[in-house]
């Protein structure tokens, strides 16, 4: 990707790439070829307590050419209208990257959020403690399968088993579920306003034997509410995805989605998704949002982070719905209303 090209409009890497233990670490070599201030490296861990409608995340966003880090921890119960309604919200926008004394397999940021990679691509642990608000967490991640590395070797996703505890405002919850973690590096992640309809990063884990991921917008043929604001070619609907079954992973080649949103807040309420993989396998997934919060991470984007209850093939799974919305969409929908 060039320094000035949005990942939304770039050519999606096709297939899967190789990975190694070095990909749990920072990738400083990309600074030699990308001088842009938006050069990015990220690390994401999510967690949930579905039976209590609790969802949360821990995030690391490094701008190596600026020497800064953004990130922290948040968790919420139910549907929130504002990110500061969350029971736990502690994200900082400007931290010095000098807090990385060795590498991101072992570090602690200014919020007290701590990450330890115990065994690369196998086991990780995250911790956080805020005694004044009686918030804390200690969660171990164990891999359910190998990571899905993009062919360009600049991003991967990996289904994980989560086990530990979460303390929210003095009440303790046991964490015993699943999450799809991810990492990105080596590209400029620009914050410009983007002329594109809402784009969702969707994940779901149904057990150790079945999980999926896809990044896509609503398909025009499903008559989404943004028709008339955007013209999206069919080839731009799907940005990538995979389906993991015990013993193998296939690439998603087509995605057909329709999301229903709250007409006032624009928060996603449900997803209806059909995925077709390279082998012709079709999955029909229906997802219901049970916990969500708008984020405060990117000022030029309105991002709804949500826990989704998925139904597919008679099974129930849980996962992330992370939908980015930009100014033309939000303004356009307000004007229509």
Secondary structure, 3 states (H helix, E strand, C coil): CCCCCCCCCCCCCCCECCCCHHHHCCCHHHHHCCCCCCEEEEEEEEEEEHHHCEEEEEEEEEECCCCEEEEEEEEEECECCCHHHCCEEEEEEEEEHHHCCCECCEEECCCCCEEEEEECCCEEEEEEEEHHHCEEEEEEEEECCCCEEECCCCEEEEEEEEEEEEEECCEEEEEEEEEEEEEEEEEECCCCCCCCCCEEEEEEEEECCEEEEEEEECCHHHCCCCECCECCCHHHCEEEEEEEECCEEEEEEEEEEEEEECCCCCCEEEEEEEEEECCCCEEEEEEEEEEEEECCCCCCCEEEEEEEEEEECCEEEEEEEEEEECHHHHHHHHHHC
